[in-house]
Every structure is written in C-alpha cells, then in structure tokens.
Amino acid sequence: MLLPVLALLALGAHSSAAQQSIRIDGLAYSQFGEGTFCLDEASIARDIAQVANYTRKVRIYGCGCASTDAVLDSARRLQLQVSVPLV
C-alpha cells in the first residue's frame, strides 16, 4: 500500500495546504498490497488520487493482477503521466 510512502513525504506537513506544496519528480507505484494479494480497483483509484497530490508522473513495473488498466484509468482521469517499462 502507498500510505507509508506518503506518510514519509508528508512529515512535518500538518495541513492539506502544506502537503500540496510537497512535490516530487515521480513515484514508482505497485498495485500489490501486503504480501502478494492484488489491490482492488477502488483501492488503486484511492492510491493514485493520493499520488496526484505529490507528483504528475507515475511508474509501474508489474502487470500482474490484471490491474494495470485500473492504474491507467485512474491516472488518465487525474491527467498523470504513466510509464511502463517493457523489459
């Protein structure tokens, strides 16, 4: 899940305005939850919406879980750039 990463990014940012000022160049996202289970579409959409507060670029590596479409759909709605390596 993405929450621990966002919690680290937001250290010291106690208001939503302060969190909006934290920007990073990009973020690698995994659509897998703890262990090996796959996140559902609602969880992915929620994660990607949180990512959009910090960056406009997302990179995904795994194509498992048939959830790549959910990541791409969520990113498209939020106008995020997604890169998917082919190797």
C-alpha positions as CSV (number, residue, x, y, z in Angstrom):
1,M,0.0,0.0,0.0
2,L,1.0,3.5,-0.7
3,L,0.2,5.1,2.7
4,P,3.6,4.6,4.4
5,V,5.4,6.3,1.5
6,L,3.0,9.3,1.6
7,A,3.3,9.5,5.3
8,L,7.1,9.9,5.0
9,L,6.7,12.5,2.3
10,A,4.2,14.5,4.4
11,L,6.4,14.5,7.6
12,G,6.0,18.0,9.1
13,A,3.1,18.9,6.8
14,H,0.1,19.1,9.1
15,S,-2.3,20.9,6.8
16,S,-3.6,20.0,3.3
17,A,-2.1,23.3,2.0
18,A,1.3,22.3,3.3
19,Q,1.0,18.8,1.8
20,Q,0.2,20.3,-1.6
21,S,3.5,22.2,-1.5
22,I,5.5,18.9,-1.4
23,R,6.3,17.9,-5.0
24,I,8.5,15.1,-6.2
25,D,9.6,14.3,-9.8
26,G,7.9,10.9,-9.9
27,L,6.9,7.9,-8.0
28,A,7.0,4.1,-8.6
29,Y,3.7,2.5,-7.7
30,S,2.8,-1.1,-7.1
31,Q,-0.7,-2.3,-7.4
32,F,0.0,-5.1,-4.9
33,G,-1.0,-5.0,-1.3
34,E,0.8,-6.5,1.7
35,G,2.1,-9.9,0.9
36,T,1.1,-10.9,-2.6
37,F,-2.5,-10.0,-2.9
38,C,-3.7,-7.6,-5.5
39,L,-5.4,-4.3,-4.7
40,D,-9.0,-3.8,-6.0
41,E,-9.9,-1.0,-8.4
42,A,-11.2,1.2,-5.6
43,S,-8.0,0.9,-3.6
44,I,-5.9,1.7,-6.7
45,A,-8.1,4.7,-7.5
46,R,-7.7,6.0,-3.9
47,D,-3.9,5.5,-4.0
48,I,-3.5,7.2,-7.4
49,A,-5.6,10.1,-6.2
50,Q,-3.2,10.5,-3.2
51,V,-0.2,10.2,-5.6
52,A,-1.6,13.1,-7.6
53,N,-1.1,15.4,-4.6
54,Y,2.7,14.9,-4.8
55,T,3.6,14.2,-8.4
56,R,2.4,14.2,-12.0
57,K,4.5,11.1,-13.0
58,V,3.9,7.5,-12.0
59,R,5.9,4.5,-13.0
60,I,4.6,0.9,-12.7
61,Y,6.6,-2.2,-13.1
62,G,4.2,-5.2,-12.6
63,C,1.5,-6.2,-14.9
64,G,0.2,-8.9,-12.6
65,C,-3.3,-8.9,-11.1
66,A,-4.8,-7.6,-14.4
67,S,-4.9,-4.3,-12.5
68,T,-2.7,-2.3,-15.0
69,D,-5.9,-1.0,-16.6
70,A,-7.2,0.3,-13.3
71,V,-3.9,2.2,-12.7
72,L,-4.0,3.6,-16.2
73,D,-7.7,4.6,-16.0
74,S,-7.2,6.3,-12.6
75,A,-4.1,8.1,-13.9
76,R,-5.8,9.2,-17.0
77,R,-8.7,10.8,-15.1
78,L,-6.2,12.8,-13.0
79,Q,-4.0,13.7,-16.0
80,L,-1.0,11.9,-14.7
81,Q,1.8,10.6,-16.9
82,V,2.4,6.8,-16.5
83,S,5.5,4.9,-17.7
84,V,5.6,1.2,-18.0
85,P,9.0,-0.4,-18.8
86,L,8.8,-3.1,-21.4
87,V,11.8,-5.1,-20.1
